[in-house]
Amino acid sequence: MISYKPFYETLFKKNITEYQLIYKEGFSANTIHRIKHGEAISTKTLDALCYTLDCEVEDILKHVKE
């Protein structure tokens, strides 16, 4: 299972809100909704998040063995 817990930790560390990602950085509300509900996002979106947040992939998601 993919967990987006690191994504929210990264947002907190960088003092960035979901609102800023949507309205200032141009990410769709649907993308944030998908992350919030643990659904899949594209590698293109993952790349854009890493660029915007100036972080690595592991700062966005992690694999959790169930």
HTML snippet that shows the backbone in 3Dmol.js (N, CA, C, O; Angstrom):
<script src="https://3Dmol.org/build/3Dmol-min.js"></script>
<div id="view" style="width:600px;height:400px;position:relative"></div>
<script>
const pdb = `
ATOM      1  N   MET A   1       0.847  -1.173   0.000  1.00  0.00           N
ATOM      2  CA  MET A   1       0.000   0.000   0.000  1.00  0.00           C
ATOM      3  C   MET A   1       0.896   1.241   0.000  1.00  0.00           C
ATOM      4  O   MET A   1       1.941   1.269   0.651  1.00  0.00           O
ATOM      5  N   ILE A   2       0.479   2.236  -0.723  1.00  0.00           N
ATOM      6  CA  ILE A   2       1.205   3.510  -0.771  1.00  0.00           C
ATOM      7  C   ILE A   2       0.611   4.440   0.285  1.00  0.00           C
ATOM      8  O   ILE A   2      -0.606   4.596   0.374  1.00  0.00           O
ATOM      9  N   SER A   3       1.474   5.047   1.075  1.00  0.00           N
ATOM     10  CA  SER A   3       1.059   6.005   2.101  1.00  0.00           C
ATOM     11  C   SER A   3       1.589   7.384   1.729  1.00  0.00           C
ATOM     12  O   SER A   3       2.744   7.538   1.331  1.00  0.00           O
ATOM     13  N   TYR A   4       0.724   8.377   1.865  1.00  0.00           N
ATOM     14  CA  TYR A   4       1.118   9.759   1.597  1.00  0.00           C
ATOM     15  C   TYR A   4       1.401  10.524   2.888  1.00  0.00           C
ATOM     16  O   TYR A   4       1.448  11.755   2.881  1.00  0.00           O
ATOM     17  N   LYS A   5       1.588   9.812   3.982  1.00  0.00           N
ATOM     18  CA  LYS A   5       1.889  10.469   5.251  1.00  0.00           C
ATOM     19  C   LYS A   5       3.110  11.390   5.146  1.00  0.00           C
ATOM     20  O   LYS A   5       3.082  12.494   5.689  1.00  0.00           O
ATOM     21  N   PRO A   6       4.186  10.964   4.458  1.00  0.00           N
ATOM     22  CA  PRO A   6       5.334  11.871   4.319  1.00  0.00           C
ATOM     23  C   PRO A   6       4.987  13.184   3.605  1.00  0.00           C
ATOM     24  O   PRO A   6       5.608  14.214   3.869  1.00  0.00           O
ATOM     25  N   PHE A   7       4.014  13.152   2.719  1.00  0.00           N
ATOM     26  CA  PHE A   7       3.583  14.360   2.010  1.00  0.00           C
ATOM     27  C   PHE A   7       3.103  15.413   3.000  1.00  0.00           C
ATOM     28  O   PHE A   7       3.499  16.576   2.923  1.00  0.00           O
ATOM     29  N   TYR A   8       2.255  15.003   3.922  1.00  0.00           N
ATOM     30  CA  TYR A   8       1.722  15.946   4.899  1.00  0.00           C
ATOM     31  C   TYR A   8       2.787  16.400   5.889  1.00  0.00           C
ATOM     32  O   TYR A   8       2.756  17.541   6.350  1.00  0.00           O
ATOM     33  N   GLU A   9       3.720  15.526   6.217  1.00  0.00           N
ATOM     34  CA  GLU A   9       4.840  15.916   7.072  1.00  0.00           C
ATOM     35  C   GLU A   9       5.716  16.959   6.364  1.00  0.00           C
ATOM     36  O   GLU A   9       6.186  17.912   6.986  1.00  0.00           O
ATOM     37  N   THR A  10       5.925  16.767   5.069  1.00  0.00           N
ATOM     38  CA  THR A  10       6.720  17.714   4.283  1.00  0.00           C
ATOM     39  C   THR A  10       6.013  19.067   4.186  1.00  0.00           C
ATOM     40  O   THR A  10       6.647  20.114   4.323  1.00  0.00           O
ATOM     41  N   LEU A  11       4.701  19.043   3.950  1.00  0.00           N
ATOM     42  CA  LEU A  11       3.946  20.299   3.911  1.00  0.00           C
ATOM     43  C   LEU A  11       4.088  21.039   5.239  1.00  0.00           C
ATOM     44  O   LEU A  11       4.298  22.252   5.259  1.00  0.00           O
ATOM     45  N   PHE A  12       3.974  20.309   6.345  1.00  0.00           N
ATOM     46  CA  PHE A  12       4.074  20.917   7.666  1.00  0.00           C
ATOM     47  C   PHE A  12       5.459  21.529   7.890  1.00  0.00           C
ATOM     48  O   PHE A  12       5.575  22.658   8.368  1.00  0.00           O
ATOM     49  N   LYS A  13       6.503  20.780   7.543  1.00  0.00           N
ATOM     50  CA  LYS A  13       7.880  21.264   7.725  1.00  0.00           C
ATOM     51  C   LYS A  13       8.145  22.528   6.906  1.00  0.00           C
ATOM     52  O   LYS A  13       8.856  23.430   7.350  1.00  0.00           O
ATOM     53  N   LYS A  14       7.564  22.579   5.707  1.00  0.00           N
ATOM     54  CA  LYS A  14       7.815  23.707   4.813  1.00  0.00           C
ATOM     55  C   LYS A  14       6.772  24.819   4.960  1.00  0.00           C
ATOM     56  O   LYS A  14       6.799  25.822   4.247  1.00  0.00           O
ATOM     57  N   ASN A  15       5.844  24.607   5.917  1.00  0.00           N
ATOM     58  CA  ASN A  15       4.810  25.598   6.191  1.00  0.00           C
ATOM     59  C   ASN A  15       4.009  25.949   4.931  1.00  0.00           C
ATOM     60  O   ASN A  15       3.793  27.122   4.624  1.00  0.00           O
ATOM     61  N   ILE A  16       3.578  24.915   4.216  1.00  0.00           N
ATOM     62  CA  ILE A  16       2.787  25.066   2.995  1.00  0.00           C
ATOM     63  C   ILE A  16       1.452  24.367   3.218  1.00  0.00           C
ATOM     64  O   ILE A  16       1.399  23.281   3.794  1.00  0.00           O
ATOM     65  N   THR A  17       0.385  24.993   2.760  1.00  0.00           N
ATOM     66  CA  THR A  17      -0.942  24.410   2.925  1.00  0.00           C
ATOM     67  C   THR A  17      -1.433  23.801   1.609  1.00  0.00           C
ATOM     68  O   THR A  17      -0.898  24.080   0.535  1.00  0.00           O
ATOM     69  N   GLU A  18      -2.457  22.970   1.724  1.00  0.00           N
ATOM     70  CA  GLU A  18      -3.097  22.425   0.523  1.00  0.00           C
ATOM     71  C   GLU A  18      -3.658  23.573  -0.317  1.00  0.00           C
ATOM     72  O   GLU A  18      -3.595  23.544  -1.546  1.00  0.00           O
ATOM     73  N   TYR A  19      -4.203  24.578   0.359  1.00  0.00           N
ATOM     74  CA  TYR A  19      -4.748  25.754  -0.328  1.00  0.00           C
ATOM     75  C   TYR A  19      -3.680  26.394  -1.221  1.00  0.00           C
ATOM     76  O   TYR A  19      -3.954  26.735  -2.372  1.00  0.00           O
ATOM     77  N   GLN A  20      -2.474  26.554  -0.693  1.00  0.00           N
ATOM     78  CA  GLN A  20      -1.394  27.154  -1.482  1.00  0.00           C
ATOM     79  C   GLN A  20      -1.057  26.297  -2.697  1.00  0.00           C
ATOM     80  O   GLN A  20      -0.809  26.825  -3.781  1.00  0.00           O
ATOM     81  N   LEU A  21      -1.048  24.978  -2.519  1.00  0.00           N
ATOM     82  CA  LEU A  21      -0.751  24.095  -3.650  1.00  0.00           C
ATOM     83  C   LEU A  21      -1.792  24.244  -4.753  1.00  0.00           C
ATOM     84  O   LEU A  21      -1.467  24.220  -5.940  1.00  0.00           O
ATOM     85  N   ILE A  22      -3.048  24.400  -4.342  1.00  0.00           N
ATOM     86  CA  ILE A  22      -4.124  24.499  -5.331  1.00  0.00           C
ATOM     87  C   ILE A  22      -4.164  25.887  -5.974  1.00  0.00           C
ATOM     88  O   ILE A  22      -4.156  26.001  -7.199  1.00  0.00           O
ATOM     89  N   TYR A  23      -4.205  26.927  -5.166  1.00  0.00           N
ATOM     90  CA  TYR A  23      -4.459  28.271  -5.689  1.00  0.00           C
ATOM     91  C   TYR A  23      -3.216  29.056  -6.085  1.00  0.00           C
ATOM     92  O   TYR A  23      -3.299  29.967  -6.908  1.00  0.00           O
ATOM     93  N   LYS A  24      -2.070  28.718  -5.512  1.00  0.00           N
ATOM     94  CA  LYS A  24      -0.864  29.460  -5.867  1.00  0.00           C
ATOM     95  C   LYS A  24       0.077  28.669  -6.762  1.00  0.00           C
ATOM     96  O   LYS A  24       0.796  29.252  -7.574  1.00  0.00           O
ATOM     97  N   GLU A  25       0.081  27.349  -6.623  1.00  0.00           N
ATOM     98  CA  GLU A  25       1.000  26.515  -7.408  1.00  0.00           C
ATOM     99  C   GLU A  25       0.313  25.823  -8.578  1.00  0.00           C
ATOM    100  O   GLU A  25       0.993  25.266  -9.440  1.00  0.00           O
ATOM    101  N   GLY A  26      -1.020  25.845  -8.631  1.00  0.00           N
ATOM    102  CA  GLY A  26      -1.744  25.329  -9.783  1.00  0.00           C
ATOM    103  C   GLY A  26      -2.061  23.834  -9.783  1.00  0.00           C
ATOM    104  O   GLY A  26      -2.443  23.288 -10.818  1.00  0.00           O
ATOM    105  N   PHE A  27      -1.909  23.170  -8.645  1.00  0.00           N
ATOM    106  CA  PHE A  27      -2.300  21.763  -8.587  1.00  0.00           C
ATOM    107  C   PHE A  27      -3.815  21.689  -8.506  1.00  0.00           C
ATOM    108  O   PHE A  27      -4.454  22.553  -7.906  1.00  0.00           O
ATOM    109  N   SER A  28      -4.390  20.655  -9.110  1.00  0.00           N
ATOM    110  CA  SER A  28      -5.846  20.539  -9.099  1.00  0.00           C
ATOM    111  C   SER A  28      -6.325  20.062  -7.730  1.00  0.00           C
ATOM    112  O   SER A  28      -5.631  19.329  -7.025  1.00  0.00           O
ATOM    113  N   ALA A  29      -7.522  20.497  -7.381  1.00  0.00           N
ATOM    114  CA  ALA A  29      -8.133  20.055  -6.130  1.00  0.00           C
ATOM    115  C   ALA A  29      -8.328  18.545  -6.158  1.00  0.00           C
ATOM    116  O   ALA A  29      -8.270  17.890  -5.118  1.00  0.00           O
ATOM    117  N   ASN A  30      -8.557  17.994  -7.344  1.00  0.00           N
ATOM    118  CA  ASN A  30      -8.724  16.551  -7.481  1.00  0.00           C
ATOM    119  C   ASN A  30      -7.433  15.814  -7.109  1.00  0.00           C
ATOM    120  O   ASN A  30      -7.489  14.745  -6.502  1.00  0.00           O
ATOM    121  N   THR A  31      -6.291  16.367  -7.461  1.00  0.00           N
ATOM    122  CA  THR A  31      -5.012  15.751  -7.108  1.00  0.00           C
ATOM    123  C   THR A  31      -4.855  15.697  -5.593  1.00  0.00           C
ATOM    124  O   THR A  31      -4.471  14.665  -5.043  1.00  0.00           O
ATOM    125  N   ILE A  32      -5.147  16.792  -4.927  1.00  0.00           N
ATOM    126  CA  ILE A  32      -5.040  16.830  -3.468  1.00  0.00           C
ATOM    127  C   ILE A  32      -6.051  15.866  -2.848  1.00  0.00           C
ATOM    128  O   ILE A  32      -5.746  15.191  -1.864  1.00  0.00           O
ATOM    129  N   HIS A  33      -7.240  15.805  -3.416  1.00  0.00           N
ATOM    130  CA  HIS A  33      -8.272  14.867  -2.945  1.00  0.00           C
ATOM    131  C   HIS A  33      -7.773  13.424  -3.066  1.00  0.00           C
ATOM    132  O   HIS A  33      -7.950  12.622  -2.149  1.00  0.00           O
ATOM    133  N   ARG A  34      -7.153  13.102  -4.195  1.00  0.00           N
ATOM    134  CA  ARG A  34      -6.654  11.736  -4.419  1.00  0.00           C
ATOM    135  C   ARG A  34      -5.567  11.394  -3.393  1.00  0.00           C
ATOM    136  O   ARG A  34      -5.547  10.285  -2.859  1.00  0.00           O
ATOM    137  N   ILE A  35      -4.682  12.324  -3.123  1.00  0.00           N
ATOM    138  CA  ILE A  35      -3.631  12.095  -2.134  1.00  0.00           C
ATOM    139  C   ILE A  35      -4.260  11.899  -0.752  1.00  0.00           C
ATOM    140  O   ILE A  35      -3.899  10.979  -0.019  1.00  0.00           O
ATOM    141  N   LYS A  36      -5.192  12.765  -0.413  1.00  0.00           N
ATOM    142  CA  LYS A  36      -5.837  12.710   0.903  1.00  0.00           C
ATOM    143  C   LYS A  36      -6.539  11.379   1.135  1.00  0.00           C
ATOM    144  O   LYS A  36      -6.614  10.899   2.266  1.00  0.00           O
ATOM    145  N   HIS A  37      -7.048  10.791   0.069  1.00  0.00           N
ATOM    146  CA  HIS A  37      -7.782   9.523   0.188  1.00  0.00           C
ATOM    147  C   HIS A  37      -6.940   8.304  -0.199  1.00  0.00           C
ATOM    148  O   HIS A  37      -7.471   7.205  -0.357  1.00  0.00           O
ATOM    149  N   GLY A  38      -5.634   8.501  -0.349  1.00  0.00           N
ATOM    150  CA  GLY A  38      -4.731   7.379  -0.611  1.00  0.00           C
ATOM    151  C   GLY A  38      -4.868   6.759  -1.984  1.00  0.00           C
ATOM    152  O   GLY A  38      -4.532   5.590  -2.172  1.00  0.00           O
ATOM    153  N   GLU A  39      -5.353   7.519  -2.939  1.00  0.00           N
ATOM    154  CA  GLU A  39      -5.525   7.010  -4.295  1.00  0.00           C
ATOM    155  C   GLU A  39      -4.262   7.292  -5.119  1.00  0.00           C
ATOM    156  O   GLU A  39      -3.381   8.037  -4.691  1.00  0.00           O
ATOM    157  N   ALA A  40      -4.196   6.697  -6.277  1.00  0.00           N
ATOM    158  CA  ALA A  40      -3.012   6.811  -7.133  1.00  0.00           C
ATOM    159  C   ALA A  40      -2.883   8.209  -7.743  1.00  0.00           C
ATOM    160  O   ALA A  40      -3.875   8.861  -8.070  1.00  0.00           O
ATOM    161  N   ILE A  41      -1.632   8.644  -7.884  1.00  0.00           N
ATOM    162  CA  ILE A  41      -1.326   9.856  -8.639  1.00  0.00           C
ATOM    163  C   ILE A  41      -0.287   9.471  -9.687  1.00  0.00           C
ATOM    164  O   ILE A  41       0.415   8.470  -9.537  1.00  0.00           O
ATOM    165  N   SER A  42      -0.194  10.258 -10.733  1.00  0.00           N
ATOM    166  CA  SER A  42       0.747   9.934 -11.807  1.00  0.00           C
ATOM    167  C   SER A  42       2.172  10.302 -11.410  1.00  0.00           C
ATOM    168  O   SER A  42       2.391  11.101 -10.499  1.00  0.00           O
ATOM    169  N   THR A  43       3.122   9.715 -12.099  1.00  0.00           N
ATOM    170  CA  THR A  43       4.522  10.059 -11.851  1.00  0.00           C
ATOM    171  C   THR A  43       4.794  11.500 -12.286  1.00  0.00           C
ATOM    172  O   THR A  43       5.678  12.158 -11.737  1.00  0.00           O
ATOM    173  N   LYS A  44       4.053  11.979 -13.248  1.00  0.00           N
ATOM    174  CA  LYS A  44       4.185  13.380 -13.675  1.00  0.00           C
ATOM    175  C   LYS A  44       3.779  14.307 -12.527  1.00  0.00           C
ATOM    176  O   LYS A  44       4.450  15.306 -12.267  1.00  0.00           O
ATOM    177  N   THR A  45       2.690  13.979 -11.847  1.00  0.00           N
ATOM    178  CA  THR A  45       2.248  14.764 -10.696  1.00  0.00           C
ATOM    179  C   THR A  45       3.256  14.657  -9.564  1.00  0.00           C
ATOM    180  O   THR A  45       3.563  15.649  -8.904  1.00  0.00           O
ATOM    181  N   LEU A  46       3.766  13.463  -9.341  1.00  0.00           N
ATOM    182  CA  LEU A  46       4.776  13.249  -8.308  1.00  0.00           C
ATOM    183  C   LEU A  46       6.013  14.101  -8.590  1.00  0.00           C
ATOM    184  O   LEU A  46       6.571  14.713  -7.680  1.00  0.00           O
ATOM    185  N   ASP A  47       6.433  14.136  -9.844  1.00  0.00           N
ATOM    186  CA  ASP A  47       7.571  14.950 -10.246  1.00  0.00           C
ATOM    187  C   ASP A  47       7.296  16.431  -9.991  1.00  0.00           C
ATOM    188  O   ASP A  47       8.161  17.146  -9.485  1.00  0.00           O
ATOM    189  N   ALA A  48       6.105  16.890 -10.335  1.00  0.00           N
ATOM    190  CA  ALA A  48       5.739  18.293 -10.135  1.00  0.00           C
ATOM    191  C   ALA A  48       5.707  18.645  -8.644  1.00  0.00           C
ATOM    192  O   ALA A  48       6.134  19.733  -8.256  1.00  0.00           O
ATOM    193  N   LEU A  49       5.211  17.743  -7.820  1.00  0.00           N
ATOM    194  CA  LEU A  49       5.197  17.979  -6.377  1.00  0.00           C
ATOM    195  C   LEU A  49       6.616  18.068  -5.823  1.00  0.00           C
ATOM    196  O   LEU A  49       6.923  18.949  -5.020  1.00  0.00           O
ATOM    197  N   CYS A  50       7.475  17.153  -6.256  1.00  0.00           N
ATOM    198  CA  CYS A  50       8.871  17.177  -5.803  1.00  0.00           C
ATOM    199  C   CYS A  50       9.554  18.480  -6.214  1.00  0.00           C
ATOM    200  O   CYS A  50      10.314  19.055  -5.435  1.00  0.00           O
ATOM    201  N   TYR A  51       9.289  18.940  -7.416  1.00  0.00           N
ATOM    202  CA  TYR A  51       9.878  20.192  -7.897  1.00  0.00           C
ATOM    203  C   TYR A  51       9.360  21.375  -7.079  1.00  0.00           C
ATOM    204  O   TYR A  51      10.139  22.210  -6.619  1.00  0.00           O
ATOM    205  N   THR A  52       8.048  21.436  -6.903  1.00  0.00           N
ATOM    206  CA  THR A  52       7.421  22.543  -6.187  1.00  0.00           C
ATOM    207  C   THR A  52       7.846  22.595  -4.724  1.00  0.00           C
ATOM    208  O   THR A  52       8.115  23.667  -4.181  1.00  0.00           O
ATOM    209  N   LEU A  53       7.902  21.419  -4.091  1.00  0.00           N
ATOM    210  CA  LEU A  53       8.238  21.360  -2.665  1.00  0.00           C
ATOM    211  C   LEU A  53       9.744  21.257  -2.428  1.00  0.00           C
ATOM    212  O   LEU A  53      10.198  21.257  -1.284  1.00  0.00           O
ATOM    213  N   ASP A  54      10.516  21.168  -3.512  1.00  0.00           N
ATOM    214  CA  ASP A  54      11.970  21.030  -3.418  1.00  0.00           C
ATOM    215  C   ASP A  54      12.337  19.872  -2.488  1.00  0.00           C
ATOM    216  O   ASP A  54      13.033  20.042  -1.487  1.00  0.00           O
ATOM    217  N   CYS A  55      11.840  18.686  -2.860  1.00  0.00           N
ATOM    218  CA  CYS A  55      12.057  17.515  -2.021  1.00  0.00           C
ATOM    219  C   CYS A  55      12.248  16.276  -2.894  1.00  0.00           C
ATOM    220  O   CYS A  55      12.215  16.355  -4.122  1.00  0.00           O
ATOM    221  N   GLU A  56      12.446  15.146  -2.247  1.00  0.00           N
ATOM    222  CA  GLU A  56      12.626  13.869  -2.935  1.00  0.00           C
ATOM    223  C   GLU A  56      11.320  13.076  -2.905  1.00  0.00           C
ATOM    224  O   GLU A  56      10.401  13.408  -2.156  1.00  0.00           O
ATOM    225  N   VAL A  57      11.245  12.030  -3.720  1.00  0.00           N
ATOM    226  CA  VAL A  57      10.049  11.198  -3.808  1.00  0.00           C
ATOM    227  C   VAL A  57       9.674  10.639  -2.433  1.00  0.00           C
ATOM    228  O   VAL A  57       8.496  10.590  -2.080  1.00  0.00           O
ATOM    229  N   GLU A  58      10.677  10.219  -1.661  1.00  0.00           N
ATOM    230  CA  GLU A  58      10.385   9.638  -0.353  1.00  0.00           C
ATOM    231  C   GLU A  58       9.828  10.669   0.639  1.00  0.00           C
ATOM    232  O   GLU A  58       9.353  10.300   1.713  1.00  0.00           O
ATOM    233  N   ASP A  59       9.885  11.945   0.284  1.00  0.00           N
ATOM    234  CA  ASP A  59       9.261  12.984   1.105  1.00  0.00           C
ATOM    235  C   ASP A  59       7.787  13.166   0.754  1.00  0.00           C
ATOM    236  O   ASP A  59       7.089  13.956   1.389  1.00  0.00           O
ATOM    237  N   ILE A  60       7.319  12.443  -0.247  1.00  0.00           N
ATOM    238  CA  ILE A  60       5.922  12.520  -0.698  1.00  0.00           C
ATOM    239  C   ILE A  60       5.168  11.241  -0.360  1.00  0.00           C
ATOM    240  O   ILE A  60       4.034  11.287   0.117  1.00  0.00           O
ATOM    241  N   LEU A  61       5.797  10.108  -0.609  1.00  0.00           N
ATOM    242  CA  LEU A  61       5.102   8.840  -0.376  1.00  0.00           C
ATOM    243  C   LEU A  61       6.060   7.768   0.125  1.00  0.00           C
ATOM    244  O   LEU A  61       7.281   7.891   0.024  1.00  0.00           O
ATOM    245  N   LYS A  62       5.461   6.715   0.667  1.00  0.00           N
ATOM    246  CA  LYS A  62       6.237   5.549   1.074  1.00  0.00           C
ATOM    247  C   LYS A  62       5.403   4.303   0.872  1.00  0.00           C
ATOM    248  O   LYS A  62       4.173   4.358   0.867  1.00  0.00           O
ATOM    249  N   HIS A  63       6.075   3.188   0.706  1.00  0.00           N
ATOM    250  CA  HIS A  63       5.394   1.905   0.542  1.00  0.00           C
ATOM    251  C   HIS A  63       5.282   1.246   1.914  1.00  0.00           C
ATOM    252  O   HIS A  63       6.272   1.105   2.632  1.00  0.00           O
ATOM    253  N   VAL A  64       4.061   0.845   2.265  1.00  0.00           N
ATOM    254  CA  VAL A  64       3.804   0.180   3.536  1.00  0.00           C
ATOM    255  C   VAL A  64       3.372  -1.252   3.235  1.00  0.00           C
ATOM    256  O   VAL A  64       2.376  -1.479   2.548  1.00  0.00           O
ATOM    257  N   LYS A  65       4.122  -2.201   3.749  1.00  0.00           N
ATOM    258  CA  LYS A  65       3.746  -3.599   3.560  1.00  0.00           C
ATOM    259  C   LYS A  65       2.605  -3.930   4.507  1.00  0.00           C
ATOM    260  O   LYS A  65       2.656  -3.624   5.699  1.00  0.00           O
ATOM    261  N   GLU A  66       1.578  -4.559   3.958  1.00  0.00           N
ATOM    262  CA  GLU A  66       0.414  -4.905   4.789  1.00  0.00           C
ATOM    263  C   GLU A  66       0.466  -6.338   5.216  1.00  0.00           C
ATOM    264  O   GLU A  66      -0.429  -6.805   5.920  1.00  0.00           O
TER     265      GLU A  66
END
`;
const viewer = $3Dmol.createViewer("view");
viewer.addModel(pdb, "pdb");
viewer.setStyle({}, {cartoon: {color: "spectrum"}});
viewer.zoomTo();
viewer.render();
</script>
